[in-house]
Amino acid sequence: LSGRRPGRHGDPQVWAALLCKWYVVGSPDLVRGKVAIASGNTLKINTGVEVSVSAGTHRTSNGRFNIYGTSSAMVNFKASQIPGAPGDWMSVYAPAGSVNASYLHLENSVAGLGIFGNTTAFISHSQFSNIQVVGADYEGSNAFTVTDSTFDSMRTGIYLGYYGNSYGPSPGPSPIAQNNFISNCTGSAMEM
């Protein structure tokens, strides 16, 4: 795991492989530049954590990225600029590993979650809003599930891209169910 996270007193600390859980104590966490989770490592972000992301930042995961919010205390990823606007920061990009997110609120990015290659993703009860291009971009070969989530104010809510010789997830079923698409006026709720 590499990048920078402020300590309790605002002094930056270099993330170490052992610093793999973020708690609401010490939140909000300010993320700048490129942040990576290496293969074999896990970053767990717990209930109520707020992540403020600087311009141009994107987070890359080749390991496991687990977000555990609740209906009353979501995990929030948003722009550090106030007020935030679509495109203020890049994205959460996962070319390998896994993404498990429940009760995530992600806003103000160019693209929300980019799931590629052999990444497995399970997203539920989450909100994606004020995003410049797409909320969830899936161009992978493993399971991709999005349920009970809301996509608001972006070009496309969910994009199922081309991978191998077919569109969308392969192998096996990948439920995309019980989602709400609001104000996706410049594009469509889902694209293939």
C-alpha positions, 0 to 999 in steps of 0.5 A: 500500500502506498500513498499518504494519509494524515495522522490524528494531528494532521501529520502525513504518515506513509501508509504501510501494509499493516495500516490496512483499516481506516476508522471514523476516528481520524476521519476525514482522510485526505488522499492526494496523488496516486494511491495503490493497494498492492496485490495480496493486501487489503484496505478496509474502510469502516462505517462512517469514514469520509475520504476527501480526494484531491484533484487528479487523484485516483486510487488503484487496487490490485488487492482487496478493497472492502468498504463497510458503511451502514444505512445511517453512516455511509463511507463517503468518497468526495472531492476535497474542493468545496463545493465539489463538482463532477470531474474534481478527481479521477476514479477508483480503478480496480484492474485486479483483485476484488471490490466489496462495497456496501453503503458507499457514497462516491461523488464528484469524480470523472468516473466512479468505480472502474472494474477491469480484467479479473476483478470481482466486484460486489456493490450494494446499497451504494450511491454514485452522484455528480460524476462526469462520465460513468458511475460503475464501469465494468470491463472484466471477466469475473462476477460483477454485482450491483444491487439496491444502489442509486446513480444520480447526475452522470452521463451513464449509470452502469457501463458493461464493456467489451471483454474477450468475445462478448459484452458484459460479465463472463462467466456466470450470471452477474445481477444488476438489480433493484437500482435507481437511475436518476437524472442521467440526462446526458446518456443512459442508465445502462450501456453495453 
